Amino acid sequence: MKSKIVAITLLASTAIIGYSNTLFAEACYDAGGTVTTENVTSTLQIGNISLTLNDLDGGMVFSETGTLVGNITGTDSFGATLLSHKARFPQGNSFVTNDDRAELVFPYVRDSLEDGTPCSFWIHETISNIAKGTRFFSNVTSAEVFADGYISNCPHDNENYFELSGTLCVE
């Protein structure tokens, strides 16, 4: 009798553990969208982010447009610029990134002033550290999102534009 109780207990425990692992399984999504910001200061950009996340079958699981605040936080030893971002969406979703890495992309210069001084540059940015988030982004397990586009400090074009691609995984 005692061995039957132990066997039933082990079976029940295994079933519960399997169920809870399924409940909290990681799901990864294809990320896409756009970012448009303006330079407020030499280290602060404010604008909008439109983000869409699709499951592996192409079904949309998240699609919102919200506000984005970006701050340049420093540089790394390879000359890349480091940034942090705060995104807030109207349905209460939000996330904060740290150590996003922005690098110049050849041919580097997108636009110049009349005297030839470069003022807009092609950029490739990697976002891989979601430091915290709410709602949909509260349990991000990994991120490999890329922002490809340009920054501009030109007097006639104070706009930064990026297209997003990559993968975001949540639990």
C-alpha positions as CSV (number, residue, x, y, z in Angstrom):
1,M,0.0,0.0,0.0
2,K,2.8,2.4,0.9
3,S,4.5,1.8,-2.5
4,K,1.2,2.6,-4.3
5,I,0.9,5.9,-2.4
6,V,4.6,6.8,-3.3
7,A,4.0,5.9,-6.9
8,I,0.8,7.9,-7.1
9,T,2.5,10.9,-5.4
10,L,5.4,10.7,-7.9
11,L,3.1,10.6,-10.8
12,A,1.1,13.5,-9.5
13,S,4.2,15.5,-8.8
14,T,5.6,14.8,-12.3
15,A,2.3,15.9,-13.9
16,I,2.2,19.1,-11.8
17,I,5.8,19.9,-12.7
18,G,5.2,19.2,-16.4
19,Y,2.0,21.4,-16.3
20,S,3.8,24.3,-14.6
21,N,6.7,24.1,-17.0
22,T,4.3,24.3,-19.9
23,L,2.5,27.3,-18.2
24,F,5.8,29.2,-17.8
25,A,7.5,28.1,-21.1
26,E,9.5,30.6,-23.0
27,A,7.9,32.0,-26.2
28,C,10.0,33.8,-28.8
29,Y,8.5,36.3,-31.3
30,D,9.7,38.0,-34.4
31,A,10.0,41.8,-33.8
32,G,9.4,44.5,-36.3
33,G,8.5,48.1,-36.5
34,T,9.8,51.6,-36.7
35,V,11.3,54.3,-34.4
36,T,11.2,58.0,-35.1
37,T,12.8,60.5,-32.7
38,E,14.0,64.0,-32.6
39,N,17.2,65.2,-30.8
40,V,16.3,67.3,-27.8
41,T,19.9,67.7,-26.6
42,S,23.2,66.1,-27.6
43,T,22.3,63.0,-25.5
44,L,18.5,62.9,-25.4
45,Q,16.1,61.8,-28.1
46,I,12.3,61.8,-27.8
47,G,9.8,60.3,-30.2
48,N,7.6,57.3,-31.1
49,I,8.0,53.5,-31.4
50,S,5.7,51.3,-33.4
51,L,6.4,47.7,-32.4
52,T,4.9,44.5,-33.7
53,L,5.6,41.0,-32.4
54,N,4.6,37.9,-34.3
55,D,4.7,34.3,-33.3
56,L,6.5,31.7,-35.4
57,D,3.4,31.1,-37.5
58,G,3.2,34.8,-38.4
59,G,0.3,35.5,-36.0
60,M,0.4,38.9,-34.3
61,V,0.7,38.8,-30.5
62,F,1.6,42.4,-29.9
63,S,1.2,45.6,-31.9
64,E,1.2,49.1,-30.4
65,T,2.6,52.5,-31.0
66,G,4.0,54.4,-28.0
67,T,6.5,57.0,-26.8
68,L,10.2,56.4,-26.7
69,V,12.9,58.3,-24.8
70,G,16.5,57.5,-25.6
71,N,19.6,58.6,-23.7
72,I,23.2,58.3,-24.8
73,T,25.0,56.8,-21.7
74,G,28.5,56.5,-23.0
75,T,30.8,54.7,-25.4
76,D,32.5,51.3,-25.3
77,S,36.2,50.5,-26.0
78,F,35.4,49.8,-29.7
79,G,34.0,53.3,-30.4
80,A,30.3,52.3,-30.3
81,T,27.8,54.6,-28.6
82,L,25.9,53.1,-25.7
83,L,22.2,54.1,-25.1
84,S,19.3,53.3,-22.8
85,H,15.7,53.6,-23.9
86,K,12.3,53.8,-22.2
87,A,9.3,52.8,-24.2
88,R,5.7,53.3,-23.0
89,F,2.6,52.1,-24.8
90,P,-1.0,53.2,-24.3
91,Q,-2.3,49.8,-22.9
92,G,0.2,49.9,-20.0
93,N,3.0,47.9,-21.6
94,S,6.5,49.4,-21.1
95,F,10.1,48.4,-21.1
96,V,13.5,49.9,-20.3
97,T,16.7,48.9,-22.1
98,N,20.3,49.3,-21.0
99,D,23.6,49.3,-23.0
100,D,22.1,49.3,-26.4
101,R,25.0,49.5,-28.8
102,A,25.0,51.8,-31.8
103,E,27.6,51.7,-34.5
104,L,28.3,53.6,-37.7
105,V,27.5,51.7,-40.9
106,F,29.4,52.2,-44.2
107,P,29.0,54.6,-46.1
108,Y,28.7,56.3,-42.7
109,V,27.6,59.8,-43.9
110,R,23.9,60.2,-44.9
111,D,23.8,64.0,-45.2
112,S,26.1,67.0,-44.8
113,L,25.9,70.8,-44.3
114,E,26.5,73.1,-47.2
115,D,30.2,73.4,-46.2
116,G,30.6,69.6,-46.3
117,T,30.5,68.9,-42.6
118,P,28.7,65.6,-42.0
119,C,25.5,65.9,-39.9
120,S,23.6,62.7,-40.5
121,F,24.9,59.1,-40.2
122,W,23.8,55.6,-41.0
123,I,23.6,53.5,-37.8
124,H,23.1,49.8,-36.8
125,E,21.9,49.4,-33.2
126,T,21.7,46.2,-31.2
127,I,19.2,46.0,-28.3
128,S,19.9,42.9,-26.2
129,N,19.3,44.0,-22.5
130,I,15.7,44.6,-21.5
131,A,16.4,45.7,-17.9
132,K,12.8,45.8,-16.8
133,G,9.3,45.9,-18.2
134,T,5.6,45.8,-17.4
135,R,2.7,43.7,-18.7
136,F,3.8,41.9,-21.9
137,F,7.4,42.8,-21.2
138,S,7.5,41.9,-17.5
139,N,9.3,38.6,-18.1
140,V,11.6,39.1,-21.1
141,T,14.2,36.3,-21.1
142,S,16.2,37.4,-24.0
143,A,16.3,40.0,-26.8
144,E,18.2,40.4,-30.0
145,V,16.5,43.3,-31.7
146,F,18.2,45.4,-34.3
147,A,17.5,49.0,-35.3
148,D,18.8,50.0,-38.7
149,G,18.5,53.6,-39.9
150,Y,20.0,57.0,-39.4
151,I,20.6,59.8,-36.9
152,S,20.5,63.4,-38.0
153,N,21.8,66.5,-36.3
154,C,21.3,68.6,-39.5
155,P,19.6,71.9,-38.9
156,H,17.3,71.1,-41.9
157,D,16.5,67.6,-40.7
158,N,16.4,67.0,-36.9
159,E,15.0,63.5,-37.1
160,N,16.3,60.0,-36.4
161,Y,14.6,57.0,-38.1
162,F,15.1,53.3,-37.6
163,E,13.5,50.1,-38.8
164,L,13.3,47.3,-36.2
165,S,13.9,43.6,-36.7
166,G,15.0,40.6,-34.6
167,T,13.7,38.4,-31.9
168,L,12.2,38.9,-28.4
169,C,11.6,36.0,-26.0
170,V,9.4,36.1,-22.9
171,E,8.4,33.6,-20.3
